[in-house]
Amino acid sequence: MNTMVLGVGNSILTDDAVGFRVAHLLKEAKPELTEMETAEAGLTLLELIDGYERVIIIDSVKTGRNKPGTLYPLTLDQIDPSWGFCSTHGIDIKMAVKLGNELDYKLPTKLSIYGIEVADNRNFGEKCTKAVEKSIPQIVQEIITREQL
């Protein structure tokens, strides 16, 4: 099964880069994965995931519900639009997948979505905050276990 791990975020906005960091470490641990990093969201994601049988999307979320570094395995229906998860111009991941199905994109048969609670995704910085950085190895292992990679 061809599998892509897609890290979403922005590498210069502190914790917003956590999706990139996790995707990169997943690729290191499991070289058979295709890894991609993108700052794009919404409908653009359709082009990136088209043709893959399995896609694992990882992005930052700021819910304020848990401590930074908390991993949230999510379904499309669980994503709160206020989080800005894989969203741009009012089109979030849920709407993009719905449109992709209607437009006959070859979307993955298995789509896994993970959000990572962050402390700071608004200020410029090329490193994650200490709490998020410390959680990354555990997050990588948890995704490997959950996804049976």
DRENMAR-563206 format. One line per field, with one value per residue (C-alpha): y, x negated, z; residue number from 1; residue in three letters. Coordinates in nm, 3 decimals. Last residue first. Layout:
Y c(Y; ...) .
X c(X; ...) .
Z c(Z; ...) .
nr c(NUM; ...) .
rest c(ALA; ...) .
// end
This chain:
Y c(0.106; -0.025; 0.310; 0.337; 0.205; 0.423; 0.720; 0.661; 0.628; 0.958; 1.128; 0.998; 1.136; 1.474; 1.538; 1.719; 1.956; 2.048; 2.130; 2.309; 2.537; 2.443; 2.594; 2.826; 3.118; 3.379; 3.404; 3.270; 2.895; 2.903; 2.646; 2.359; 2.067; 1.814; 1.716; 1.382; 1.269; 0.925; 0.877; 0.522; 0.467; 0.760; 0.995; 0.933; 1.265; 1.220; 1.582; 1.488; 1.290; 1.579; 1.821; 1.617; 1.581; 1.959; 2.032; 1.814; 1.950; 2.309; 2.559; 2.905; 3.063; 2.815; 2.523; 2.225; 2.268; 2.632; 2.535; 2.731; 2.482; 2.209; 1.877; 1.586; 1.513; 1.461; 1.204; 1.283; 1.124; 1.406; 1.411; 1.627; 1.814; 2.134; 2.059; 1.997; 2.183; 2.510; 2.407; 2.510; 2.262; 2.166; 1.943; 1.579; 1.406; 1.031; 0.923; 0.575; 0.459; 0.756; 0.873; 1.228; 1.328; 1.636; 1.757; 1.727; 1.918; 2.227; 2.236; 2.336; 2.361; 2.462; 2.506; 2.168; 1.885; 1.555; 1.214; 0.894; 0.602; 0.310; 0.481; 0.405; 0.552; 0.836; 0.894; 0.912; 1.157; 1.387; 1.370; 1.456; 1.759; 1.889; 1.858; 2.034; 2.338; 2.536; 2.520; 2.818; 2.997; 2.977; 2.622; 2.670; 2.382; 2.056; 1.731; 1.473; 1.106; 0.925; 0.556; 0.331; 0.000) .
X c(-0.375; -0.090; 0.091; 0.152; -0.196; -0.385; -0.170; -0.251; -0.621; -0.630; -0.431; -0.675; -0.972; -0.793; -0.690; -1.009; -0.987; -0.629; -0.716; -1.039; -0.874; -0.936; -1.232; -1.255; -1.084; -0.831; -0.531; -0.184; -0.191; -0.281; -0.176; -0.081; 0.160; 0.076; 0.345; 0.346; 0.548; 0.553; 0.701; 0.741; 0.902; 0.696; 0.853; 0.863; 1.029; 1.378; 1.495; 1.760; 1.504; 1.259; 1.532; 1.602; 1.229; 1.179; 1.480; 1.340; 0.987; 1.102; 1.209; 1.268; 0.979; 0.733; 0.769; 0.552; 0.655; 0.758; 0.865; 1.192; 1.325; 1.334; 1.212; 1.406; 1.607; 1.295; 1.172; 0.897; 0.608; 0.514; 0.156; 0.079; -0.250; -0.126; 0.101; 0.469; 0.790; 0.640; 0.747; 0.438; 0.385; 0.071; 0.081; 0.018; 0.186; 0.140; 0.237; 0.314; 0.393; 0.219; 0.348; 0.445; 0.290; 0.101; 0.357; 0.637; 0.431; 0.455; 0.828; 0.776; 0.415; 0.072; -0.224; -0.343; -0.573; -0.581; -0.703; -0.660; -0.689; -0.926; -1.194; -1.007; -1.197; -1.349; -1.016; -0.838; -1.103; -1.036; -0.658; -0.697; -0.916; -0.695; -0.379; -0.560; -0.639; -0.343; -0.525; -0.751; -0.613; -0.909; -0.859; -0.491; -0.249; -0.133; -0.329; -0.198; -0.285; -0.223; -0.153; -0.156; 0.000) .
Z c(1.038; 1.251; 1.224; 1.597; 1.683; 1.436; 1.541; 1.908; 1.835; 1.647; 1.923; 2.187; 1.991; 1.945; 2.307; 2.417; 2.120; 2.213; 2.575; 2.479; 2.223; 1.862; 1.684; 1.384; 1.550; 1.450; 1.676; 1.593; 1.653; 2.021; 2.282; 2.056; 2.072; 1.800; 1.552; 1.379; 1.079; 0.922; 0.575; 0.447; 0.106; -0.015; -0.269; -0.643; -0.723; -0.866; -0.829; -0.572; -0.370; -0.383; -0.278; 0.037; 0.104; 0.072; 0.295; 0.574; 0.530; 0.572; 0.307; 0.453; 0.264; 0.411; 0.645; 0.733; 1.099; 1.158; 1.511; 1.487; 1.228; 1.497; 1.361; 1.506; 1.191; 0.979; 1.229; 1.472; 1.664; 1.902; 2.031; 2.335; 2.295; 2.456; 2.752; 2.697; 2.619; 2.491; 2.142; 1.950; 1.672; 1.482; 1.177; 1.084; 0.789; 0.736; 0.386; 0.252; -0.100; -0.258; -0.596; -0.500; -0.167; -0.288; -0.540; -0.285; -0.029; -0.248; -0.176; 0.186; 0.298; 0.178; 0.412; 0.297; 0.395; 0.212; 0.313; 0.113; 0.350; 0.280; 0.491; 0.817; 1.111; 0.908; 0.732; 1.067; 1.185; 0.888; 0.936; 1.306; 1.238; 0.957; 1.167; 1.454; 1.236; 1.374; 1.708; 1.624; 1.318; 1.079; 0.950; 0.871; 0.894; 0.744; 0.759; 0.513; 0.558; 0.234; 0.203; -0.102; 0.000) .
nr c(149; 148; 147; 146; 145; 144; 143; 142; 141; 140; 139; 138; 137; 136; 135; 134; 133; 132; 131; 130; 129; 128; 127; 126; 125; 124; 123; 122; 121; 120; 119; 118; 117; 116; 115; 114; 113; 112; 111; 110; 109; 108; 107; 106; 105; 104; 103; 102; 101; 100; 99; 98; 97; 96; 95; 94; 93; 92; 91; 90; 89; 88; 87; 86; 85; 84; 83; 82; 81; 80; 79; 78; 77; 76; 75; 74; 73; 72; 71; 70; 69; 68; 67; 66; 65; 64; 63; 62; 61; 60; 59; 58; 57; 56; 55; 54; 53; 52; 51; 50; 49; 48; 47; 46; 45; 44; 43; 42; 41; 40; 39; 38; 37; 36; 35; 34; 33; 32; 31; 30; 29; 28; 27; 26; 25; 24; 23; 22; 21; 20; 19; 18; 17; 16; 15; 14; 13; 12; 11; 10; 9; 8; 7; 6; 5; 4; 3; 2; 1) .
rest c(LEU; GLN; GLU; ARG; THR; ILE; ILE; GLU; GLN; VAL; ILE; GLN; PRO; ILE; SER; LYS; GLU; VAL; ALA; LYS; THR; CYS; LYS; GLU; GLY; PHE; ASN; ARG; ASN; ASP; ALA; VAL; GLU; ILE; GLY; TYR; ILE; SER; LEU; LYS; THR; PRO; LEU; LYS; TYR; ASP; LEU; GLU; ASN; GLY; LEU; LYS; VAL; ALA; MET; LYS; ILE; ASP; ILE; GLY; HIS; THR; SER; CYS; PHE; GLY; TRP; SER; PRO; ASP; ILE; GLN; ASP; LEU; THR; LEU; PRO; TYR; LEU; THR; GLY; PRO; LYS; ASN; ARG; GLY; THR; LYS; VAL; SER; ASP; ILE; ILE; ILE; VAL; ARG; GLU; TYR; GLY; ASP; ILE; LEU; GLU; LEU; LEU; THR; LEU; GLY; ALA; GLU; ALA; THR; GLU; MET; GLU; THR; LEU; GLU; PRO; LYS; ALA; GLU; LYS; LEU; LEU; HIS; ALA; VAL; ARG; PHE; GLY; VAL; ALA; ASP; ASP; THR; LEU; ILE; SER; ASN; GLY; VAL; GLY; LEU; VAL; MET; THR; ASN; MET) .
// end
